[in-house]
Amino acid sequence: MSTILVIDAVSPGEPVLGAPRPERVIAGDPSNKTWDLEKTPDGKVETGVWEVAPGAWNVVKDGWEFMHIVSGHSELTEEGGETVVLKPGVSFVMRPGFRGVWNVIETTRKIWVTYEA
């Protein structure tokens, strides 16, 4: 077995359908698809692909998440902070304690890795 996981962000398999909690939705219908690709035995680290439809919602992040935008256009605004434009090729880390708004302008797909301490 290889110790390398190659992520196919275009055709990752069958997704799990989801959406933000209704009370967090601000605009639109930001339904999403998640492809969970791998998880460590202790469940602390996970990786996969995620795609979300246009809309906006309040984000609350309690763990670490690295993200790389594959397609689409979104904006992420931290409470009291500036807006970050998310387009293909942008990579970033959302640290524990993040509170803000994710606004999807054009369906957005990302590769993600989370760490829950």
N, CA and C of each residue as an Amber inpcrd file, in Angstrom:
protein
   351
   0.8340000  -1.1850000   0.0000000   0.0000000   0.0000000   0.0000000
   0.8780000   1.2480000   0.0000000   0.5470000   2.1900000  -0.8430000
   1.3020000   3.4390000  -0.9400000   1.0010000   4.3380000   0.2580000
   1.9450000   5.1670000   0.6110000   1.7290000   6.1650000   1.6460000
   1.4090000   7.5260000   1.0260000   1.0990000   7.5270000  -0.2780000
   0.7020000   8.7440000  -0.9840000  -0.7640000   8.6110000  -1.3780000
  -1.5410000   9.6330000  -1.1090000  -2.9300000   9.6870000  -1.5430000
  -3.0280000  10.7280000  -2.6450000  -3.2890000  10.2990000  -3.8530000
  -3.5000000  11.2180000  -4.9700000  -4.9890000  11.5550000  -4.9950000
  -5.3120000  12.8390000  -4.9850000  -6.7040000  13.2750000  -4.9220000
  -7.1710000  13.6890000  -6.3110000  -8.2130000  13.0190000  -6.7920000
  -8.8430000  13.3670000  -8.0610000  -9.9980000  14.3080000  -7.7460000
  -9.7700000  15.6020000  -7.9030000 -10.7900000  16.5860000  -7.5510000
 -11.8760000  16.7060000  -8.6070000 -11.6760000  16.0980000  -9.7800000
 -12.6520000  16.1880000 -10.8580000 -13.6860000  15.0650000 -10.7700000
 -13.2330000  13.8510000 -10.5310000 -14.1280000  12.6840000 -10.4580000
 -13.8270000  11.8570000  -9.2170000 -14.1350000  12.3920000  -8.0240000
 -13.7560000  11.6950000  -6.7890000 -14.6600000  10.5420000  -6.3720000
 -15.7190000  10.2400000  -7.1230000 -16.6080000   9.1310000  -6.7570000
 -17.9940000   9.6210000  -6.3920000 -18.6790000   8.8470000  -5.5450000
 -20.0430000   9.1900000  -5.1300000 -20.0130000  10.1260000  -3.9210000
 -20.7070000  11.2580000  -4.0040000 -20.6880000  12.2070000  -2.8910000
 -21.7650000  11.9150000  -1.8430000 -21.5790000  12.5290000  -0.6920000
 -22.5980000  12.6070000   0.3420000 -23.1900000  14.0010000   0.2290000
 -24.5080000  14.1160000   0.1690000 -25.1670000  15.4120000   0.0200000
 -25.3860000  16.0500000   1.3810000 -25.2640000  17.3830000   1.4140000
 -25.4430000  18.0850000   2.6790000 -25.7620000  19.5460000   2.4610000
 -25.8020000  20.2900000   3.5590000 -26.0740000  21.7240000   3.5350000
 -25.7310000  22.2880000   4.9030000 -25.4680000  23.6050000   4.9680000
 -25.2790000  24.2200000   6.2860000 -26.5670000  24.1020000   7.1040000
 -26.4330000  24.2010000   8.3980000 -27.6280000  24.2050000   9.2470000
 -28.5400000  25.3460000   8.8060000 -29.8400000  25.1110000   8.7220000
 -30.7710000  26.1420000   8.2260000 -30.6450000  27.4780000   8.9550000
 -30.3860000  27.4530000  10.2570000 -30.2970000  28.7090000  11.0210000
 -29.0400000  29.5140000  10.6820000 -28.0780000  28.9060000   9.9960000
 -26.8570000  29.6200000   9.6000000 -26.9340000  30.2060000   8.1930000
 -27.9120000  29.7630000   7.3910000 -28.0200000  30.2330000   6.0080000
 -28.5020000  31.6840000   5.9860000 -27.7850000  32.5100000   5.2240000
 -28.0940000  33.9310000   5.0890000 -28.8040000  34.2000000   3.7620000
 -28.3570000  33.4990000   2.6940000 -28.9250000  33.7280000   1.3580000
 -28.7520000  32.4890000   0.4960000 -29.6480000  32.3290000  -0.4830000
 -29.5310000  31.2550000  -1.4620000 -29.7950000  29.8810000  -0.8770000
 -29.2960000  28.8790000  -1.5840000 -29.4450000  27.4780000  -1.1780000
 -28.0770000  26.8040000  -1.2960000 -27.1870000  27.0560000  -0.3240000
 -25.8250000  26.5360000  -0.4260000 -25.7130000  25.0400000  -0.1070000
 -26.4510000  24.2380000  -0.8980000 -26.3410000  22.7870000  -0.7190000
 -24.9450000  22.3530000  -1.1600000 -24.4660000  21.2400000  -0.6040000
 -23.1080000  20.8180000  -0.9300000 -23.0000000  19.3240000  -1.1580000
 -21.8790000  18.9580000  -1.7460000 -21.5030000  17.5650000  -1.9630000
 -20.1490000  17.3730000  -1.3010000 -20.0030000  16.2830000  -0.5640000
 -18.7390000  15.9770000   0.0950000 -18.2760000  14.5890000  -0.3130000
 -16.9980000  14.5110000  -0.6430000 -16.3620000  13.2380000  -0.9430000
 -15.3140000  13.0160000   0.1380000 -15.6180000  12.2170000   1.1450000
 -14.6720000  11.9000000   2.2110000 -13.7240000  10.8350000   1.6680000
 -12.4540000  11.1670000   1.5400000 -11.5080000  10.2620000   0.8980000
 -10.6690000   9.4450000   1.8640000 -10.3240000  10.0260000   2.9970000
  -9.4990000   9.2770000   3.9460000  -9.5890000   9.8960000   5.3310000
  -9.4460000   9.0210000   6.3430000  -9.4810000   9.4570000   7.7400000
  -8.4470000   8.6460000   8.5030000  -7.7330000   9.2980000   9.4340000
  -6.7910000   8.5660000  10.2740000  -7.5740000   7.6550000  11.2220000
  -6.9540000   6.5780000  11.7160000  -7.6610000   5.6550000  12.6170000
  -8.2710000   6.3370000  13.8430000  -7.6280000   7.3990000  14.3420000
  -8.1810000   8.0850000  15.5180000  -9.2230000   9.1380000  15.1400000
  -9.4370000   9.3480000  13.8270000 -10.4500000  10.2870000  13.3610000
 -10.0750000  11.7470000  13.4630000  -8.8440000  12.0500000  13.8520000
  -8.4410000  13.4490000  14.0440000  -8.0990000  14.1720000  12.7480000
  -7.6520000  13.4380000  11.7390000  -7.2920000  14.0450000  10.4510000
  -8.1550000  13.4120000   9.3690000  -8.7770000  14.2550000   8.5400000
  -9.5950000  13.7830000   7.4310000  -9.2580000  14.6080000   6.1960000
  -9.4930000  14.0290000   5.0160000  -9.2990000  14.7620000   3.7760000
 -10.3490000  14.3670000   2.7670000 -10.6020000  15.2760000   1.8400000
 -11.5770000  14.9870000   0.8070000 -11.7640000  16.1500000  -0.1380000
 -12.8700000  16.0880000  -0.8650000 -13.2510000  17.1070000  -1.8360000
 -14.6410000  17.5790000  -1.4440000 -14.9030000  18.8610000  -1.6490000
 -16.1900000  19.4510000  -1.2590000 -16.6060000  20.4460000  -2.3270000
 -17.8920000  20.4660000  -2.6460000 -18.4230000  21.4130000  -3.6230000
 -19.7010000  22.0070000  -3.0700000 -19.8650000  23.3230000  -3.2610000
 -21.0350000  24.0000000  -2.7090000 -21.6610000  24.9220000  -3.7530000
 -23.0060000  24.9650000  -3.7520000 -23.7810000  25.8040000  -4.6660000
 -23.8610000  27.2380000  -4.1270000 -24.2060000  28.1910000  -5.0020000
 -24.3060000  29.5900000  -4.5830000 -25.2300000  29.8030000  -3.3760000
 -24.7870000  30.7010000  -2.5200000 -25.5030000  31.0590000  -1.3070000
 -24.5170000  31.5710000  -0.2750000 -25.0030000  31.9420000   0.8820000
 -24.1370000  32.4530000   1.9480000 -24.6170000  31.9060000   3.2870000
 -23.6520000  31.6730000   4.2000000 -23.9900000  31.1700000   5.5260000
 -22.9090000  31.5640000   6.5180000 -23.3000000  31.5500000   7.7870000
 -22.3600000  31.8150000   8.8790000 -21.5320000  30.5650000   9.1380000
 -20.2170000  30.7420000   9.2000000 -19.2770000  29.6450000   9.4310000
 -18.7300000  29.7510000  10.8530000 -18.6820000  28.6260000  11.5400000
 -18.0760000  28.5170000  12.8590000 -17.1030000  27.3420000  12.7760000
 -15.8080000  27.6120000  12.9840000 -14.7840000  26.5640000  12.8250000
 -14.0880000  26.3480000  14.1610000 -14.1360000  25.1110000  14.6430000
 -13.4940000  24.7900000  15.9160000 -12.1930000  24.0130000  15.7470000
 -11.9140000  23.5280000  14.5360000 -10.6750000  22.7960000  14.2710000
  -9.8820000  23.4940000  13.1800000  -8.7680000  22.8910000  12.8120000
  -7.9190000  23.3860000  11.7340000  -8.4330000  22.8510000  10.4110000
  -8.3750000  23.6770000   9.3590000  -8.7080000  23.1820000   8.0250000
  -7.8390000  23.8790000   6.9770000  -7.1270000  23.0590000   6.2040000
  -6.3980000  23.5420000   5.0340000  -7.3100000  23.3420000   3.8390000
  -7.3790000  24.3470000   2.9520000  -8.2290000  24.2570000   1.7680000
  -7.4840000  24.7500000   0.5370000  -7.7810000  24.1140000  -0.5870000
  -7.2480000  24.5430000  -1.8840000  -8.4280000  24.6180000  -2.8410000
  -8.6750000  25.7970000  -3.3970000  -9.8080000  25.9960000  -4.2960000
  -9.4670000  25.4430000  -5.6780000 -10.3280000  24.5690000  -6.1760000
 -10.1390000  23.9100000  -7.4640000 -10.9180000  24.6360000  -8.5600000
 -12.1480000  25.0670000  -8.2330000 -12.9740000  25.7550000  -9.2210000
 -13.9850000  26.6460000  -8.5230000 -14.5290000  27.5980000  -9.2760000
 -15.5780000  28.4570000  -8.7630000 -15.0780000  29.7880000  -8.2480000
 -15.9700000  30.4710000  -7.5160000 -15.6760000  31.7970000  -6.9660000
 -16.4920000  31.9800000  -5.6960000 -15.7850000  32.2130000  -4.6050000
 -16.4190000  32.4780000  -3.3140000 -15.7090000  33.6310000  -2.6370000
 -16.3180000  34.1310000  -1.5820000 -15.6870000  35.1380000  -0.7270000
 -15.8640000  34.7010000   0.7210000 -14.8050000  34.8360000   1.4970000
 -14.8100000  34.4570000   2.8980000 -14.4860000  35.7000000   3.7170000
 -15.3860000  36.0570000   4.6310000 -15.1930000  37.2610000   5.4350000
 -15.2130000  36.8930000   6.9040000 -14.0890000  37.1180000   7.5830000
 -14.0080000  36.8660000   9.0150000 -14.6580000  38.0200000   9.7670000
 -15.3370000  37.7220000  10.8810000 -15.9300000  38.7740000  11.7010000
 -14.8650000  39.8090000  12.0280000 -15.1320000  41.0550000  11.6860000
 -14.1920000  42.1320000  11.9700000 -12.9810000  42.1550000  11.0580000
 -12.9710000  41.3180000  10.0200000 -11.8160000  41.2440000   9.1360000
 -12.1580000  41.5770000   7.7000000 -11.1500000  41.4610000   6.8540000
 -11.3270000  41.7440000   5.4370000 -11.8850000  40.5200000   4.7070000
 -12.4090000  40.7500000   3.5200000 -12.9160000  39.6780000   2.6790000
 -11.7750000  39.0860000   1.8620000 -11.7030000  37.7630000   1.8440000
 -10.7080000  37.0410000   1.0470000 -11.4400000  36.4440000  -0.1480000
 -10.9390000  36.7230000  -1.3580000 -11.5400000  36.1840000  -2.5770000
 -10.9590000  34.7940000  -2.8140000 -11.8420000  33.8240000  -3.0100000
 -11.4440000  32.4350000  -3.2080000 -11.7340000  32.0420000  -4.6530000
 -10.6730000  31.8650000  -5.4170000 -10.7720000  31.4530000  -6.8200000
  -9.7920000  30.3070000  -7.0390000  -9.8770000  29.6130000  -8.1750000
  -8.9800000  28.4800000  -8.4280000  -7.5110000  28.8320000  -8.2020000
  -6.8420000  27.9330000  -7.4710000  -5.4280000  28.1110000  -7.1630000
  -5.1510000  28.7050000  -5.7980000  -6.1640000  29.2720000  -5.1470000
  -5.9780000  29.8680000  -3.8170000  -5.9750000  28.7500000  -2.7750000
  -4.9750000  28.7780000  -1.9010000  -4.8700000  27.8350000  -0.7770000
  -4.8380000  28.6450000   0.5090000  -5.4550000  28.1200000   1.5590000
  -5.4660000  28.8440000   2.8290000  -5.7750000  27.8970000   3.9760000
  -5.5370000  28.3880000   5.1910000  -5.8290000  27.6480000   6.4090000
  -6.8380000  28.4430000   7.2240000  -7.8830000  27.7640000   7.6560000
  -8.8480000  28.3450000   8.5780000  -8.5040000  27.7700000   9.9480000
  -8.1520000  28.6470000  10.8780000  -7.7220000  28.2140000  12.2110000
  -8.9160000  28.0510000  13.1560000  -8.7070000  27.2800000  14.2280000
  -9.7700000  27.1360000  15.2290000 -10.1970000  28.5100000  15.7450000
 -11.4900000  28.6700000  15.9270000 -12.0210000  29.9230000  16.4250000
 -12.5460000  30.8350000  15.3280000 -12.3710000  30.4440000  14.0600000
 -12.8650000  31.2790000  12.9600000 -14.3750000  31.4260000  13.0680000
 -14.8190000  32.6660000  12.8920000 -16.2400000  32.9910000  12.8010000
 -16.3710000  33.9740000  11.6510000 -17.3060000  33.7300000  10.7530000
 -17.4660000  34.6340000   9.6280000 -18.5270000  34.1530000   8.6640000
 -18.4590000  34.6630000   7.4270000 -19.4470000  34.3480000   6.4000000
 -18.7390000  33.8180000   5.1600000 -19.2340000  32.6920000   4.6460000
 -18.7850000  32.1420000   3.3670000 -19.8800000  32.4840000   2.3670000
 -19.5200000  33.2340000   1.3270000 -20.4650000  33.6430000   0.2970000
 -20.0240000  33.0300000  -1.0280000 -20.8380000  32.1240000  -1.5750000
 -20.5220000  31.4510000  -2.8330000 -21.1870000  32.2070000  -3.9750000
 -20.3690000  32.7620000  -4.8510000 -20.8610000  33.5050000  -5.9990000
 -21.0750000  32.5620000  -7.1810000 -20.1360000  31.6420000  -7.3730000
 -20.2050000  30.6250000  -8.4210000 -19.8530000  29.2940000  -7.7680000
 -20.5960000  28.2420000  -8.0760000 -20.3500000  26.9330000  -7.4690000
 -18.8540000  26.7130000  -7.2800000 -18.4660000  26.3900000  -6.0500000
 -17.0550000  26.2990000  -5.6680000 -16.7120000  24.8880000  -5.2220000
 -15.5510000  24.4120000  -5.6860000 -15.0490000  23.0940000  -5.2880000
 -13.6740000  23.2750000  -4.6620000 -13.4540000  22.5460000  -3.5630000
 -12.1590000  22.6180000  -2.8680000 -11.6940000  21.2300000  -2.4610000
 -10.3970000  21.1150000  -2.2720000  -9.7750000  19.9720000  -1.6150000
  -9.5150000  20.4340000  -0.1840000  -9.7710000  19.5910000   0.7910000
  -9.6270000  19.9880000   2.1780000  -8.9270000  18.9150000   3.0040000
  -8.2820000  19.3880000   4.0630000  -7.7060000  18.5150000   5.0960000
  -8.0490000  19.1560000   6.4300000  -8.6910000  18.3990000   7.3130000
  -9.0330000  18.9260000   8.6300000  -8.2200000  18.2230000   9.7180000
  -8.0150000  18.9590000  10.8070000  -7.3630000  18.3990000  11.9940000
  -8.1600000  18.8390000  13.2030000  -8.6610000  17.8870000  13.9490000
  -9.3860000  18.1580000  15.1940000  -8.5040000  17.7410000  16.3490000
  -8.0710000  18.6940000  17.1400000  -7.1600000  18.3950000  18.2660000
  -7.8530000  17.6170000  19.3620000
